[in-house]
Amino acid sequence: MRHGHHVNYEKEISEIKNKILHYDIKLSSAAFDLDMGVSTGKADVRYYGRKITDLYKELDQIEITHHRHYSASEISKMEIEMANKDAKLHSMMHDEEKFGVSYKNRIAVQQFDIDSLKAQLDKARHFKDK
């Protein structure tokens, strides 16, 4: 009987992760607007950033409640994603230097993304399947 409950919380987790992705896209686009001088950008960046932070907290709660453990393959997938995001950040910084493009806010969002993922990764390593 417990299995049905397990499936349920996995569904809940994937729904939250989809919402995070959704807000992540909105956050990037708001950061782009902010860089381009769109006045609503600042409030949007703050709003979506807060949404994402709250969703990560929700995710943590579910995972802690259900004693979710991470498999080695899940962890390595996260590590690859982390490396990709890191590479993207460096190329953005390089572009900012090269073109003098105001990438400031987009870089900040990318950093926020990396920090969020790093927190997930640290947690995953801590709750790694034996």
C-alpha positions in Angstrom: 0.0 0.0 0.0 2.9 2.4 0.8 3.9 2.2 -2.8 1.0 4.3 -4.1 2.1 7.0 -1.6 5.6 6.9 -3.0 4.4 7.4 -6.6 2.3 10.3 -5.4 5.2 12.2 -3.9 7.4 11.5 -7.0 4.6 13.2 -9.0 4.5 16.1 -6.6 8.3 16.5 -6.9 8.2 16.5 -10.7 5.4 19.0 -10.7 7.5 21.3 -8.5 10.5 20.8 -10.7 8.4 21.8 -13.8 7.2 24.9 -12.0 10.8 25.8 -11.2 11.8 25.4 -14.8 8.8 27.5 -15.9 9.8 30.3 -13.5 13.4 29.9 -14.4 12.6 30.8 -18.0 10.5 33.8 -16.9 13.4 34.9 -14.6 15.9 34.7 -17.5 13.6 36.7 -19.7 13.0 39.3 -16.9 16.7 39.6 -16.4 17.1 40.2 -20.2 14.4 42.9 -20.0 16.1 44.5 -17.1 19.4 44.6 -19.0 17.6 46.2 -21.9 16.2 48.9 -19.6 12.6 47.6 -19.4 11.2 49.2 -16.2 9.1 46.2 -15.1 12.2 44.0 -15.2 13.3 44.7 -11.6 10.1 43.7 -10.0 9.8 40.7 -12.2 13.3 39.5 -11.4 12.5 39.8 -7.7 9.1 38.1 -8.0 10.4 35.1 -10.0 13.5 34.7 -7.9 11.3 34.5 -4.8 9.0 32.0 -6.5 11.9 29.8 -7.3 13.4 30.0 -3.8 10.0 29.1 -2.3 9.6 26.2 -4.7 13.0 24.8 -3.7 12.0 25.1 0.0 8.9 23.2 -0.8 10.9 20.5 -2.6 13.2 20.2 0.4 10.3 19.7 2.7 8.8 16.9 0.6 12.2 15.2 0.2 13.0 15.4 3.9 9.5 14.2 4.8 9.8 11.2 2.5 13.4 10.6 3.3 14.2 10.7 -0.4 17.5 9.3 -1.4 19.4 10.1 -4.6 20.9 7.5 -6.8 24.5 7.8 -8.2 23.1 8.4 -11.7 20.8 11.2 -10.4 23.8 12.8 -8.8 26.0 12.5 -11.8 23.2 14.0 -14.0 23.1 17.0 -11.6 26.9 17.3 -11.7 26.8 17.4 -15.5 24.1 20.0 -15.4 26.2 22.0 -12.9 29.2 21.9 -15.2 27.1 23.0 -18.1 25.6 25.9 -16.2 29.1 26.9 -15.0 30.4 26.8 -18.5 27.5 29.0 -19.7 28.2 31.5 -16.8 31.9 31.8 -17.9 30.9 32.3 -21.5 28.4 35.0 -20.5 31.1 36.7 -18.4 33.5 36.5 -21.4 30.8 38.0 -23.7 30.2 40.8 -21.3 33.9 41.7 -21.3 34.2 41.3 -25.1 31.1 43.2 -26.2 30.6 45.3 -23.1 27.0 44.0 -23.3 25.1 44.7 -20.1 24.8 41.1 -19.1 24.8 42.0 -15.4 21.4 40.8 -14.6 21.5 37.7 -16.8 24.8 36.8 -15.1 23.2 37.3 -11.7 20.3 35.0 -12.7 22.8 32.4 -14.0 24.7 32.6 -10.6 21.4 32.2 -8.8 20.6 29.1 -10.9 24.0 27.6 -10.1 23.6 28.4 -6.3 20.2 26.7 -6.3 21.6 23.7 -8.1 24.6 23.5 -5.9 22.3 23.4 -2.8 20.4 20.6 -4.4 23.6 18.7 -5.2 25.0 19.1 -1.7 21.7 17.7 -0.4 21.8 14.9 -2.9 25.3 13.9 -1.9 24.3 14.0 1.7 21.3 11.7 1.1 23.1 9.4 -1.4 21.9 5.8 -1.7 24.3 3.6 0.0 
